[in-house]
Each structure stands twice: as structure tokens, then as C-alpha cells.
Amino acid sequence: MRVLLAAPSSPARLHNLVPLAWALRTAGHDVKIAGRQSFVDEILRTGCVAVDLGTEDTESAALAEFAELWRPEVVVADAQAPAAGVATIRLLGPLDESGPADFDTAYDTVPPSLRDSSDARPVRHVPYFGPVVVPEWLRRKARRSRVLLSLTDVTLAGPVFDAVAAVDAEVVWATDSTRIPAGVTMPPNVRLVDTAPPAALLPACSAVIHDGDASLALAAATHGVPQLSLTETAIGARIAAFGAGRVGSAEHVAELASLSGAATALRDEIAALPAPRELVAALTR
């Protein structure tokens, strides 16, 4: 079976498609991922075959033209990818609020408990963040629990440092010391590292603190890790409503340990959903 995946120029949205792409490939199907010329290298890093659609101006026409030439049996597209001019299945993810109106069938990697309502069929989320190398420091057994800190807004570092200083855990942040704002004192239990790949670190974490990264939020939920989102997002708010996280001030850090039961329940819900390989069987039928 020939399957064409259409990806917008967003690594997070592409990564939501990759587990299905690999499930299709390992089942023996011919898979190609189409995207803009500027995004081709990102697609190639997934190990899949890329289709160069040119620029933003030519993207939609090029996708429809290639679909007509190659004649895929199935087209799977992200919610923001252009239509291919043929029947399209949409695969929604943590960056999508609701299903688009132009789909024939939709699947969703966000579990039902984290959606207000959706006509999409659920499929298990498999976290993917691209190629990573397990760093040397992560190959050694930790002397205490680890907390992953992921901040794009470094101005939040001060309040976070104040909140985690009393936590009996090693707080790992992949950043350079020069990015820490002047006048902010880093507590001794915060460790700065060159890289802290979530794919390698999340299974060993007791909590995650981030500033609204939706992909990281769903990955943490998949691993049953309590989390604090310092910025309010739709998925962060729903994880908090489920009881597996908090949203808002860094002062909520002290509450994360009490959320492990709900976080485990959310993990179990996700694990019980159909895996991408089961979606492959449905698409084949």
C-alpha cells in the first residue's frame, strides 16, 4: 500500500506523524512524507523518504500534483497540512484544539480525557522528539529523583529556582549558564547540562516543569510523570483538570509529588488506546 503523509513546517507536528509513518513502514508499506523545501532536512532526520513541495506558494499545488502522479491509497495529513486533492485522513495531536472540517476520517493522539469533545478516533500517543543520544551523565544511576526543567523563557528561572531549592531532587536543565538572568542565584540541586533529551530522561523523572510545551506535556502524561506548566495552554489546563498536573506559579512545585496517582491513571489510559500498528490495520482495511 502506498501512503503519503503531509506535514506542515513544524517539527512538533511532524513528530506527531512519525510513529504512524514507522508503523506503516515496518508493516511493509511504501511511505513518503511531503513538506516544503525548507523542511526536507527535518523530514529526512526521521529516516523516512521526503517529497519536496517547494515553497509555501507552491506547496498545495505540488502536493496535489504528486498525489495524482503517485496515486497513494491513503493520504494522512496533520491538521495544518494542505489538502492533497484526494480523500485525506487527519491525524490530530497536542497542538490541535479540535478537528478540522475538511477531513474524511480523523484520529487523535490526545486521549479522550484530555479533549472536551471530538469526533476523532483515539490512537495511542508515542512520544518522538527526533534523533537523540543518551548523554553520559544519564547512563549513571541517580542518587535521588530527577526533575526535568524545560524553559524557553529564561525570565522564569528565578521563581523556579526559589521553588525547587527545597525539593529533594536533582533538577536538570539543558541550558548554558550564560542564559541565567543576572542576579538570579542557582540552588545547588539544579544541574545544567548540554542536553537533556526527553525521550531518554522522562522514564527516569519524578516530575517535569515546563513553560507550555504541548509536545512535552503529552509526552510526560504518556510516561505518567506529574507536571507543572508555567504558562497556560489548552492541553496543560486539561492535564491539570485531570489531576495529573498544575498550571501557573512555580509555587505549585511543592504539590507535584501528590499528583503521582492521577498521573499514573492518565498514563494507563493512554497505554490502553490502540497503538499506531492497529491504526495501520484499520487503514489497510
Backbone as JSON, one array per atom type, in Angstrom:
{
  "sequence": "MRVLLAAPSSPARLHNLVPLAWALRTAGHDVKIAGRQSFVDEILRTGCVAVDLGTEDTESAALAEFAELWRPEVVVADAQAPAAGVATIRLLGPLDESGPADFDTAYDTVPPSLRDSSDARPVRHVPYFGPVVVPEWLRRKARRSRVLLSLTDVTLAGPVFDAVAAVDAEVVWATDSTRIPAGVTMPPNVRLVDTAPPAALLPACSAVIHDGDASLALAAATHGVPQLSLTETAIGARIAAFGAGRVGSAEHVAELASLSGAATALRDEIAALPAPRELVAALTR",
  "N": [[0.84, -1.18, 0.0], [0.54, 2.22, -0.83], [1.33, 5.09, 0.96], [0.88, 8.43, 1.65], [2.13, 10.97, 3.6], [1.39, 14.17, 4.82], [3.06, 16.94, 5.95], [3.16, 19.91, 7.89], [5.42, 22.75, 8.2], [6.62, 22.28, 10.85], [8.41, 21.04, 13.45], [7.32, 19.79, 15.78], [4.73, 19.07, 14.95], [5.31, 17.39, 12.81], [6.65, 15.36, 14.23], [4.53, 14.21, 15.56], [3.4, 12.69, 13.58], [5.29, 10.77, 12.96], [5.49, 8.22, 14.47], [3.31, 6.78, 13.35], [4.11, 6.75, 10.68], [6.39, 5.11, 10.83], [5.24, 2.77, 11.82], [3.72, 2.05, 9.64], [5.75, 1.65, 7.74], [7.25, -0.48, 8.87], [5.36, -2.41, 8.67], [5.5, -3.01, 6.08], [4.66, -1.23, 4.12], [4.72, 1.32, 1.54], [5.96, 4.38, 2.19], [5.85, 7.9, 2.12], [6.82, 11.2, 3.06], [5.6, 14.38, 2.7], [6.64, 17.76, 2.32], [7.54, 21.26, 2.68], [10.3, 22.68, 0.83], [12.2, 23.88, 2.5], [11.9, 22.38, 4.72], [12.63, 19.84, 4.27], [15.07, 18.6, 5.14], [14.51, 18.24, 7.84], [12.47, 16.34, 7.7], [13.92, 14.21, 6.57], [15.52, 13.54, 8.71], [13.93, 11.92, 10.2], [14.21, 9.47, 9.16], [12.66, 8.75, 7.05], [11.37, 8.77, 3.63], [11.44, 11.75, 1.78], [9.31, 14.16, 0.2], [9.76, 16.85, -1.8], [8.08, 19.82, -1.74], [8.51, 22.34, -2.6], [8.11, 25.87, -2.24], [6.15, 27.86, 0.12], [4.21, 29.04, -1.5], [3.92, 27.22, -3.57], [3.24, 24.88, -2.38], [0.63, 23.6, -1.86], [-0.37, 23.07, -4.46], [1.71, 21.5, -5.48], [1.6, 19.29, -3.79], [-0.93, 18.18, -4.4], [-0.45, 17.62, -7.08], [1.63, 15.7, -6.93], [0.3, 13.67, -5.55], [-1.6, 12.96, -7.43], [0.07, 11.94, -9.4], [1.57, 9.86, -8.09], [-0.4, 8.37, -6.88], [-1.39, 7.49, -4.17], [-2.82, 5.07, -1.92], [-3.73, 5.88, 0.52], [-3.89, 9.01, 2.15], [-2.44, 10.76, 4.71], [-2.7, 13.44, 6.85], [-1.47, 16.17, 8.79], [-3.31, 18.44, 10.89], [-2.81, 21.05, 10.04], [-1.67, 20.79, 7.61], [-1.63, 21.1, 4.01], [-4.45, 20.19, 1.9], [-4.56, 17.23, -0.12], [-5.99, 16.98, -2.41], [-7.29, 14.63, -2.69], [-9.06, 11.93, -1.0], [-8.59, 12.34, 2.42], [-7.06, 11.49, 5.49], [-7.03, 12.78, 8.71], [-4.6, 13.35, 11.21], [-4.65, 14.23, 14.39], [-3.15, 16.14, 17.1], [-1.32, 17.18, 20.1], [-1.14, 19.93, 19.63], [-3.44, 20.7, 18.45], [-6.71, 22.01, 18.64], [-9.31, 21.25, 17.93], [-11.09, 19.1, 15.66], [-10.52, 19.56, 12.14], [-12.66, 20.8, 9.5], [-12.46, 19.63, 7.03], [-11.91, 16.9, 6.8], [-12.0, 13.38, 5.97], [-11.85, 11.21, 7.62], [-10.8, 11.19, 11.01], [-8.13, 10.86, 13.33], [-6.81, 10.89, 16.67], [-4.1, 11.69, 18.73], [-4.22, 12.62, 21.27], [-5.5, 11.68, 24.37], [-8.94, 10.68, 25.14], [-9.76, 11.75, 27.67], [-8.48, 14.17, 27.8], [-9.64, 15.79, 25.97], [-12.23, 18.08, 25.21], [-14.4, 17.52, 23.58], [-14.69, 15.41, 20.77], [-14.85, 14.17, 17.47], [-13.0, 12.55, 16.52], [-11.16, 9.46, 16.25], [-9.51, 7.76, 18.85], [-5.95, 7.24, 19.15], [-3.03, 5.68, 20.35], [-0.61, 7.77, 21.88], [2.73, 8.03, 20.95], [5.61, 9.13, 22.17], [7.9, 11.18, 20.4], [10.87, 12.76, 19.63], [12.72, 13.25, 17.7], [16.05, 12.38, 16.44], [18.19, 11.33, 19.04], [20.86, 11.26, 21.45], [21.77, 9.33, 24.18], [22.99, 10.97, 26.92], [26.2, 10.88, 28.65], [26.05, 11.36, 31.43], [23.51, 10.52, 32.06], [23.63, 7.85, 31.95], [24.43, 6.9, 34.32], [23.42, 5.76, 37.56], [21.06, 7.63, 39.32], [21.41, 9.45, 42.39], [19.29, 10.5, 43.69], [15.84, 11.41, 43.07], [14.92, 12.72, 39.83], [14.11, 15.82, 38.29], [12.84, 17.17, 35.39], [13.56, 20.18, 33.88], [12.34, 22.48, 31.63], [12.72, 25.29, 29.93], [11.88, 27.88, 27.79], [11.54, 30.53, 28.12], [13.66, 32.3, 29.81], [13.37, 34.16, 31.8], [11.75, 33.15, 33.69], [13.27, 31.63, 35.31], [14.21, 32.51, 37.84], [11.94, 32.53, 39.77], [11.4, 29.77, 39.56], [13.78, 28.58, 40.46], [13.74, 29.45, 43.13], [11.54, 28.0, 44.02], [12.26, 25.3, 43.69], [14.43, 24.94, 45.27], [14.11, 23.83, 47.79], [13.35, 21.28, 47.27], [13.79, 17.79, 47.38], [15.44, 16.66, 45.16], [17.18, 16.2, 42.03], [17.37, 18.75, 39.83], [17.21, 19.02, 36.45], [18.41, 20.89, 33.8], [18.71, 21.72, 30.49], [20.74, 23.91, 29.42], [22.79, 26.87, 28.97], [24.99, 28.39, 31.31], [25.3, 31.09, 30.91], [22.88, 32.01, 30.12], [21.29, 32.35, 32.28], [19.49, 34.73, 34.05], [20.89, 37.87, 35.16], [21.7, 38.33, 38.57], [20.17, 36.24, 39.52], [20.22, 33.51, 41.61], [21.43, 30.26, 41.45], [20.24, 27.31, 42.84], [21.9, 24.61, 44.69], [20.88, 22.12, 43.96], [20.15, 22.22, 41.33], [21.03, 21.24, 38.13], [22.95, 22.03, 35.37], [23.08, 21.04, 32.03], [24.43, 19.91, 28.86], [22.68, 18.64, 27.13], [19.4, 17.33, 27.48], [17.62, 15.04, 26.62], [14.2, 14.48, 26.26], [13.16, 11.96, 25.52], [14.96, 10.16, 26.56], [15.17, 10.92, 29.22], [12.64, 11.26, 30.48], [11.47, 8.71, 31.32], [12.82, 8.29, 33.68], [12.17, 10.29, 35.4], [10.74, 12.16, 38.13], [9.12, 14.32, 38.03], [8.07, 17.04, 35.9], [8.85, 20.27, 34.8], [7.76, 22.89, 32.88], [7.33, 25.48, 30.35], [4.94, 25.55, 28.88], [5.17, 23.8, 26.69], [3.56, 21.89, 24.49], [3.99, 19.38, 23.28], [5.89, 18.21, 24.98], [4.35, 18.17, 27.27], [2.33, 16.26, 26.66], [3.95, 14.05, 26.26], [5.05, 13.71, 28.82], [2.71, 13.05, 30.17], [2.21, 10.61, 28.95], [4.21, 9.07, 30.02], [3.46, 9.0, 32.64], [4.22, 11.05, 34.39], [4.05, 13.56, 36.79], [3.35, 17.05, 36.24], [4.23, 20.53, 35.88], [3.02, 23.31, 34.31], [4.14, 26.39, 33.51], [3.01, 28.24, 31.93], [-0.2, 28.9, 30.68], [-1.81, 26.58, 28.68], [-4.02, 24.91, 26.38], [-3.88, 22.07, 26.51], [-2.31, 21.79, 28.79], [-4.01, 22.86, 30.74], [-6.04, 20.95, 30.69], [-4.72, 18.64, 31.5], [-4.15, 19.43, 34.08], [-6.78, 19.66, 35.05], [-7.47, 16.99, 35.04], [-5.99, 16.16, 37.12], [-3.37, 15.48, 37.02], [-1.43, 17.34, 36.85], [-0.27, 20.76, 37.27], [-1.01, 24.22, 36.64], [0.45, 27.36, 36.22], [1.85, 29.37, 38.79], [5.25, 28.96, 39.93], [5.24, 28.15, 42.53], [3.63, 25.96, 42.76], [5.21, 23.75, 42.56], [5.75, 22.31, 44.88], [3.5, 20.75, 45.13], [3.56, 18.72, 43.3], [4.42, 16.08, 43.86], [2.23, 14.91, 45.07], [0.55, 14.31, 43.01], [1.02, 11.98, 41.71], [-0.58, 9.66, 41.59], [-2.83, 10.33, 39.95], [-1.43, 10.98, 37.66], [-0.37, 8.5, 36.98], [-2.74, 7.14, 36.43], [-3.59, 8.53, 34.16], [-1.5, 7.89, 32.43], [-2.0, 5.13, 32.18], [-4.46, 5.16, 30.89], [-3.72, 6.2, 28.39], [-1.94, 4.19, 27.55], [-3.69, 2.11, 27.11], [-4.98, 2.7, 24.79], [-5.5, 2.18, 21.2], [-2.59, 1.11, 19.51], [-0.25, 2.66, 17.15], [0.27, 0.66, 15.2], [-2.11, -0.73, 15.14], [-3.77, 1.13, 14.03], [-2.67, 1.12, 11.5], [-3.59, -1.35, 10.57], [-6.33, -0.74, 10.4], [-6.31, 1.25, 8.44], [-5.4, -0.22, 6.3], [-7.5, -2.02, 5.9]],
  "CA": [[0.0, 0.0, 0.0], [1.25, 3.48, -0.87], [0.77, 6.04, 1.91], [1.51, 9.75, 1.6], [1.9, 11.8, 4.77], [1.62, 15.59, 4.55], [3.48, 17.57, 7.2], [3.49, 21.34, 7.84], [6.81, 23.04, 8.59], [6.67, 22.35, 12.31], [8.96, 19.78, 13.96], [6.4, 19.15, 16.73], [3.63, 18.46, 14.2], [5.91, 16.26, 12.09], [6.94, 14.3, 15.18], [3.28, 13.52, 15.88], [3.12, 11.77, 12.47], [6.36, 9.8, 12.75], [5.2, 6.85, 14.9], [2.46, 6.12, 12.36], [4.93, 6.51, 9.48], [7.24, 3.94, 11.06], [4.37, 1.6, 11.93], [3.38, 1.69, 8.26], [6.95, 1.14, 7.07], [7.61, -1.79, 9.39], [4.34, -3.35, 8.19], [5.79, -3.3, 4.68], [4.02, -0.29, 3.19], [5.56, 2.35, 0.91], [5.58, 5.62, 2.87], [6.58, 9.12, 1.83], [6.35, 12.37, 3.8], [5.71, 15.57, 1.85], [6.74, 19.03, 3.04], [8.21, 22.35, 1.96], [11.72, 22.5, 0.57], [12.97, 24.29, 3.68], [11.63, 21.42, 5.8], [13.01, 18.49, 3.8], [16.1, 18.02, 6.01], [13.84, 17.81, 9.07], [11.79, 15.09, 7.37], [14.93, 13.17, 6.37], [16.04, 13.12, 10.02], [13.05, 10.89, 10.75], [14.52, 8.21, 8.49], [11.65, 8.5, 6.01], [11.56, 9.37, 2.31], [10.82, 13.07, 1.72], [8.86, 14.72, -1.07], [9.99, 18.29, -1.78], [6.92, 20.52, -2.3], [8.87, 23.71, -2.97], [7.88, 26.95, -1.28], [4.79, 27.99, 0.64], [3.32, 29.38, -2.6], [3.7, 26.08, -4.46], [3.05, 23.68, -1.56], [-0.66, 22.92, -2.06], [-0.45, 22.56, -5.83], [2.7, 20.43, -5.63], [1.1, 18.1, -3.08], [-1.99, 17.59, -5.21], [0.17, 17.09, -8.31], [2.35, 14.46, -6.62], [-0.69, 12.66, -5.2], [-2.2, 12.48, -8.69], [1.09, 11.16, -10.11], [1.97, 8.66, -7.35], [-1.66, 7.68, -6.58], [-1.38, 6.76, -2.9], [-4.11, 4.54, -1.47], [-4.11, 6.63, 1.71], [-3.17, 10.24, 2.46], [-2.59, 11.14, 6.12], [-2.2, 14.81, 6.97], [-1.63, 16.95, 10.01], [-4.44, 19.37, 10.78], [-2.42, 22.29, 9.36], [-1.07, 20.49, 6.3], [-2.58, 21.34, 2.91], [-5.16, 19.03, 1.38], [-3.87, 16.65, -1.27], [-6.89, 16.88, -3.53], [-7.92, 13.3, -2.66], [-9.54, 11.6, 0.34], [-7.5, 12.56, 3.39], [-7.25, 11.19, 6.9], [-6.32, 13.73, 9.55], [-4.07, 12.87, 12.47], [-4.57, 15.37, 15.29], [-2.19, 15.97, 18.18], [-1.44, 18.1, 21.23], [-1.2, 21.33, 19.2], [-4.73, 20.94, 17.8], [-7.81, 22.22, 19.57], [-10.49, 20.49, 17.5], [-10.93, 18.53, 14.34], [-10.84, 20.44, 11.02], [-13.91, 20.46, 8.83], [-12.26, 19.07, 5.69], [-11.38, 15.55, 6.84], [-12.9, 12.25, 5.73], [-11.75, 10.49, 8.9], [-9.78, 11.79, 11.85], [-7.62, 10.16, 14.51], [-6.27, 11.87, 17.62], [-3.15, 11.11, 19.67], [-4.54, 13.12, 22.6], [-6.51, 10.75, 24.9], [-10.28, 11.28, 25.31], [-9.89, 12.52, 28.91], [-7.88, 15.49, 27.62], [-10.39, 16.5, 24.94], [-13.58, 18.46, 25.62], [-15.24, 16.69, 22.72], [-14.03, 15.2, 19.49], [-15.36, 13.06, 16.67], [-11.84, 11.77, 16.08], [-10.94, 8.19, 16.92], [-8.25, 7.86, 19.6], [-4.84, 6.35, 18.88], [-2.05, 5.89, 21.41], [0.5, 8.68, 21.61], [4.08, 7.5, 21.14], [6.46, 10.33, 22.14], [9.04, 11.18, 19.48], [11.48, 14.09, 19.63], [13.81, 13.25, 16.74], [17.24, 11.62, 16.83], [18.84, 11.78, 20.27], [21.91, 10.42, 22.02], [21.7, 9.3, 25.65], [24.24, 11.56, 27.42], [26.96, 10.05, 29.58], [25.6, 11.54, 32.8], [22.25, 9.83, 32.24], [23.9, 6.41, 32.0], [24.76, 6.56, 35.7], [22.27, 5.75, 38.45], [20.9, 8.87, 40.09], [21.38, 9.27, 43.84], [17.95, 10.91, 44.12], [14.94, 11.55, 41.93], [15.25, 13.81, 38.9], [13.05, 16.65, 37.75], [13.23, 17.8, 34.13], [13.17, 21.58, 33.72], [12.43, 22.9, 30.23], [12.29, 26.68, 29.84], [12.29, 28.73, 26.67], [11.53, 31.88, 28.69], [14.6, 32.22, 30.94], [13.0, 35.07, 32.88], [11.02, 32.37, 34.68], [14.23, 30.84, 36.07], [14.29, 32.97, 39.22], [10.88, 31.93, 40.59], [11.53, 28.32, 39.58], [14.9, 28.25, 41.35], [13.28, 29.65, 44.51], [10.59, 26.95, 44.37], [12.86, 23.96, 43.7], [15.58, 24.9, 46.18], [13.81, 22.98, 48.95], [12.91, 19.97, 46.79], [14.82, 16.76, 47.47], [15.57, 16.09, 43.82], [18.12, 16.86, 41.13], [16.62, 19.43, 38.77], [18.08, 19.02, 35.28], [18.02, 21.9, 32.81], [19.65, 21.77, 29.37], [20.97, 25.3, 29.03], [24.11, 27.39, 29.29], [24.94, 29.26, 32.48], [25.24, 32.49, 30.49], [21.48, 32.39, 29.87], [20.62, 32.63, 33.56], [19.43, 36.19, 34.23], [21.76, 38.46, 36.17], [21.1, 38.47, 39.9], [19.45, 35.02, 39.9], [21.1, 32.52, 42.23], [21.04, 28.89, 41.15], [20.43, 26.45, 44.02], [22.83, 23.51, 44.44], [20.24, 20.92, 43.4], [19.9, 22.42, 39.9], [22.19, 20.82, 37.33], [22.92, 22.46, 33.97], [23.7, 20.04, 31.15], [24.43, 20.28, 27.45], [21.49, 18.08, 26.51], [18.54, 16.52, 28.34], [16.58, 14.58, 25.7], [13.04, 13.92, 26.97], [12.99, 10.54, 25.22], [15.83, 9.4, 27.45], [15.09, 11.38, 30.61], [11.3, 11.17, 31.07], [11.19, 7.48, 32.08], [13.52, 8.3, 34.97], [11.83, 11.54, 36.07], [9.64, 12.17, 39.09], [8.29, 15.46, 37.7], [8.52, 17.89, 34.78], [8.45, 21.68, 34.87], [7.97, 23.48, 31.55], [6.61, 26.74, 30.18], [3.86, 25.46, 27.91], [5.5, 22.94, 25.56], [2.46, 20.93, 24.4], [4.53, 18.05, 22.97], [6.49, 17.7, 26.21], [3.25, 17.92, 28.21], [1.7, 14.97, 26.35], [4.95, 13.01, 26.49], [5.1, 13.49, 30.26], [1.49, 12.32, 30.5], [2.37, 9.24, 28.47], [5.11, 8.37, 30.94], [2.92, 9.04, 33.98], [5.03, 11.96, 35.18], [3.36, 14.81, 37.15], [3.99, 18.18, 35.58], [3.81, 21.9, 36.11], [3.17, 24.22, 33.18], [4.19, 27.77, 34.0], [2.19, 29.02, 31.0], [-1.45, 28.18, 30.45], [-2.16, 26.1, 27.36], [-5.23, 24.09, 26.44], [-3.6, 20.72, 27.0], [-1.85, 21.91, 30.16], [-5.18, 23.06, 31.59], [-6.79, 19.7, 30.78], [-3.94, 17.74, 32.35], [-4.37, 19.9, 35.45], [-8.15, 19.3, 35.43], [-7.45, 15.55, 35.29], [-5.31, 15.97, 38.39], [-2.02, 14.98, 36.77], [-0.51, 18.46, 36.71], [-0.69, 22.08, 37.72], [-0.72, 25.31, 35.72], [0.59, 28.67, 36.86], [3.03, 29.79, 39.54], [6.26, 27.97, 40.31], [4.95, 27.69, 43.89], [2.94, 24.66, 42.68], [6.2, 22.67, 42.53], [5.63, 21.52, 46.1], [2.32, 19.89, 45.06], [3.67, 17.73, 42.23], [4.56, 14.72, 44.38], [0.91, 14.38, 45.42], [-0.22, 14.07, 41.79], [1.52, 10.78, 41.03], [-1.67, 8.71, 41.35], [-3.57, 10.77, 38.77], [-0.52, 10.88, 36.52], [-0.32, 7.08, 36.62], [-4.04, 6.8, 35.82], [-3.59, 9.08, 32.8], [-0.59, 7.03, 31.67], [-2.67, 3.86, 31.9], [-5.48, 5.41, 29.85], [-3.02, 6.33, 27.11], [-1.38, 2.89, 27.18], [-4.78, 1.21, 26.72], [-5.51, 3.1, 23.48], [-4.92, 1.41, 20.08], [-1.25, 1.53, 19.09], [-0.19, 3.01, 15.72], [0.2, -0.53, 14.33], [-3.52, -1.08, 14.99], [-4.29, 2.09, 13.06], [-2.21, 0.6, 10.2], [-4.54, -2.4, 10.16], [-7.57, -0.08, 10.02], [-6.1, 1.93, 7.15], [-5.29, -1.26, 5.27], [-8.86, -2.5, 5.61]],
  "C": [[0.89, 1.24, 0.0], [0.56, 4.48, 0.05], [1.58, 7.33, 1.85], [1.13, 10.51, 2.86], [2.25, 13.24, 4.43], [1.9, 16.29, 5.87], [3.69, 19.06, 7.0], [4.91, 21.55, 8.35], [6.91, 23.3, 10.08], [7.23, 21.04, 12.82], [8.01, 19.05, 14.9], [5.26, 18.45, 16.0], [4.13, 17.27, 13.37], [6.13, 15.09, 13.04], [5.69, 13.54, 15.6], [2.91, 12.49, 14.81], [4.09, 10.6, 12.41], [6.06, 8.39, 13.26], [4.29, 6.09, 13.93], [3.25, 5.82, 11.1], [5.77, 5.26, 9.65], [6.42, 2.66, 11.24], [3.98, 1.11, 10.54], [4.58, 1.06, 7.56], [7.3, -0.26, 7.56], [6.57, -2.85, 9.05], [4.5, -3.63, 6.7], [5.2, -2.35, 3.67], [5.02, 0.76, 2.7], [5.1, 3.71, 1.43], [6.47, 6.77, 2.41], [5.97, 10.26, 2.62], [6.63, 13.61, 2.97], [5.75, 16.83, 2.71], [7.47, 20.05, 2.19], [9.71, 22.06, 1.82], [12.57, 22.83, 1.79], [12.84, 23.31, 4.83], [12.1, 20.01, 5.45], [14.05, 17.84, 4.71], [15.5, 17.51, 7.32], [13.1, 16.49, 8.84], [12.8, 13.95, 7.24], [15.5, 12.67, 7.7], [15.15, 12.08, 10.68], [13.35, 9.51, 10.17], [13.55, 7.85, 7.39], [12.02, 9.19, 4.7], [10.79, 10.69, 2.25], [10.41, 13.43, 0.3], [8.95, 16.23, -0.96], [8.83, 19.0, -2.48], [7.23, 21.97, -2.66], [8.56, 24.69, -1.86], [6.44, 26.95, -0.78], [3.8, 28.27, -0.48], [2.98, 28.18, -3.47], [3.26, 24.82, -3.72], [1.76, 22.92, -1.88], [-0.76, 22.3, -3.44], [0.5, 21.4, -6.04], [2.24, 19.15, -4.94], [0.01, 17.41, -3.88], [-1.44, 16.95, -6.48], [0.89, 15.77, -8.04], [1.38, 13.35, -6.27], [-1.34, 12.09, -6.45], [-1.23, 11.59, -9.46], [1.36, 9.82, -9.42], [0.78, 7.77, -6.99], [-1.59, 6.85, -5.29], [-2.78, 6.23, -2.57], [-4.64, 5.33, -0.27], [-3.26, 7.89, 1.8], [-3.48, 10.59, 3.92], [-1.95, 12.52, 6.29], [-2.4, 15.35, 8.37], [-2.75, 17.96, 9.79], [-4.09, 20.66, 10.05], [-1.76, 22.04, 8.01], [-2.09, 20.76, 5.2], [-3.26, 20.06, 2.48], [-4.48, 18.54, 0.12], [-4.75, 16.54, -2.5], [-7.56, 15.53, -3.64], [-8.38, 13.06, -1.22], [-8.39, 11.63, 1.34], [-7.95, 12.17, 4.79], [-6.42, 12.18, 7.7], [-5.84, 13.04, 10.82], [-3.82, 14.08, 13.36], [-3.59, 15.07, 16.43], [-2.32, 17.04, 19.23], [-1.49, 19.58, 20.86], [-2.54, 21.69, 18.58], [-5.84, 21.04, 18.85], [-9.05, 21.4, 19.21], [-10.25, 20.0, 16.1], [-11.29, 19.51, 13.25], [-12.07, 19.94, 10.28], [-13.71, 19.68, 7.54], [-11.7, 17.65, 5.71], [-12.45, 14.53, 6.47], [-12.99, 11.42, 7.01], [-10.65, 11.15, 9.71], [-9.42, 10.87, 13.0], [-6.93, 11.19, 15.38], [-5.34, 11.17, 18.59], [-3.32, 11.66, 21.09], [-5.66, 12.24, 23.17], [-7.84, 11.44, 25.15], [-10.42, 12.13, 26.57], [-9.33, 13.93, 28.8], [-8.49, 16.26, 26.46], [-11.76, 16.86, 25.48], [-14.6, 17.62, 24.86], [-14.53, 16.55, 21.39], [-14.68, 14.02, 18.79], [-14.23, 12.16, 16.2], [-11.72, 10.49, 16.89], [-9.58, 8.25, 17.62], [-7.23, 6.85, 19.12], [-3.76, 6.68, 19.91], [-0.95, 6.85, 20.97], [1.81, 7.97, 21.9], [5.03, 8.7, 21.05], [7.65, 10.15, 21.2], [9.57, 12.6, 19.42], [12.64, 14.19, 18.63], [14.99, 12.45, 17.24], [17.88, 12.19, 18.09], [19.93, 10.79, 20.65], [21.76, 10.47, 23.54], [23.01, 9.85, 26.19], [24.89, 10.68, 28.48], [26.43, 10.16, 31.0], [24.31, 10.79, 33.09], [22.42, 8.3, 32.26], [24.32, 5.96, 33.39], [23.52, 6.66, 36.58], [22.22, 7.02, 39.28], [20.84, 8.57, 41.58], [20.05, 9.73, 44.44], [17.11, 11.14, 42.89], [15.33, 12.76, 41.09], [13.98, 14.52, 38.45], [13.57, 17.3, 36.48], [12.69, 19.22, 34.09], [13.39, 21.97, 32.27], [11.85, 24.3, 30.12], [12.79, 27.32, 28.55], [12.35, 30.18, 27.12], [12.41, 31.87, 29.94], [14.26, 33.2, 32.06], [12.22, 34.35, 33.98], [11.97, 31.6, 35.61], [14.27, 31.23, 37.54], [13.22, 32.36, 40.12], [10.98, 30.4, 40.67], [12.65, 27.9, 40.53], [14.49, 28.4, 42.82], [12.38, 28.49, 44.95], [11.24, 25.58, 44.5], [14.0, 23.84, 44.7], [15.36, 23.95, 47.35], [13.37, 21.58, 48.55], [14.06, 18.97, 46.87], [14.88, 16.01, 46.14], [16.63, 16.85, 43.05], [17.31, 17.44, 39.97], [17.56, 19.63, 37.59], [17.54, 20.0, 34.24], [19.1, 21.94, 31.73], [19.77, 23.21, 28.89], [22.38, 25.69, 29.41], [24.0, 28.38, 30.45], [24.85, 30.74, 32.11], [23.81, 32.96, 30.24], [20.72, 32.7, 31.15], [20.64, 34.14, 33.8], [20.34, 36.68, 35.35], [21.01, 38.63, 37.49], [20.32, 37.26, 40.38], [20.45, 34.0, 40.42], [20.58, 31.12, 41.97], [21.28, 28.0, 42.37], [21.29, 25.24, 43.69], [22.19, 22.27, 43.84], [19.82, 21.08, 41.95], [21.17, 22.09, 39.13], [22.0, 21.28, 35.89], [23.69, 21.46, 33.13], [23.62, 20.52, 29.71], [23.16, 19.82, 26.76], [20.73, 17.24, 27.51], [17.37, 16.02, 27.51], [15.41, 13.96, 26.45], [12.85, 12.43, 26.73], [13.82, 9.67, 26.14], [15.59, 9.7, 28.91], [13.72, 11.14, 31.24], [11.04, 9.87, 31.83], [11.82, 7.45, 33.46], [13.18, 9.54, 35.8], [10.71, 11.34, 37.09], [8.69, 13.34, 38.83], [8.9, 16.22, 36.52], [7.99, 19.29, 35.02], [8.75, 22.29, 33.5], [7.14, 24.76, 31.44], [5.64, 26.68, 29.0], [4.13, 24.61, 26.7], [4.46, 21.82, 25.48], [2.97, 19.51, 24.12], [5.15, 17.42, 24.21], [5.41, 17.37, 27.23], [2.61, 16.56, 27.94], [2.67, 13.82, 26.54], [5.06, 12.68, 27.97], [3.88, 12.71, 30.72], [1.6, 10.86, 30.1], [3.24, 8.42, 29.39], [4.61, 8.39, 32.39], [3.68, 9.95, 34.92], [4.22, 13.22, 35.52], [4.1, 16.01, 36.57], [3.4, 19.5, 36.01], [4.07, 22.7, 34.85], [3.08, 25.64, 33.7], [3.39, 28.73, 33.12], [0.93, 28.24, 30.71], [-1.62, 27.85, 28.98], [-3.38, 25.21, 27.49], [-4.93, 22.71, 27.01], [-3.08, 20.76, 28.43], [-3.01, 22.06, 31.13], [-5.96, 21.75, 31.76], [-6.05, 18.65, 31.61], [-4.12, 18.13, 33.82], [-5.77, 19.52, 35.93], [-8.26, 17.8, 35.72], [-6.81, 15.24, 36.65], [-3.88, 15.51, 38.27], [-1.0, 16.1, 36.64], [-1.08, 19.72, 37.33], [-0.31, 23.09, 36.64], [-0.58, 26.59, 36.52], [1.9, 28.87, 37.57], [3.96, 28.63, 39.86], [6.04, 27.45, 41.73], [4.24, 26.34, 43.9], [3.91, 23.48, 42.67], [6.04, 21.75, 43.73], [4.47, 20.53, 46.04], [2.5, 18.71, 44.11], [3.75, 16.29, 42.75], [3.21, 14.09, 44.69], [0.06, 14.03, 44.21], [0.15, 12.77, 41.1], [0.41, 9.77, 40.72], [-2.46, 9.07, 40.1], [-2.72, 10.66, 37.52], [-0.41, 9.44, 36.06], [-1.62, 6.65, 35.95], [-4.11, 7.32, 34.38], [-2.66, 8.27, 31.9], [-1.27, 5.73, 31.26], [-3.77, 4.02, 30.84], [-4.83, 5.49, 28.48], [-2.51, 4.98, 26.63], [-2.45, 1.93, 26.69], [-5.36, 1.55, 25.35], [-4.85, 2.28, 22.37], [-3.56, 1.98, 19.67], [-1.26, 1.91, 17.62], [-0.28, 1.8, 14.79], [-1.24, -0.99, 14.13], [-4.21, -0.12, 14.04], [-3.89, 1.67, 11.64], [-3.18, -0.45, 9.69], [-5.86, -1.81, 9.7], [-7.44, 0.59, 8.67], [-6.01, 0.91, 6.02], [-6.67, -1.8, 4.89], [-9.64, -1.48, 4.79]]
}
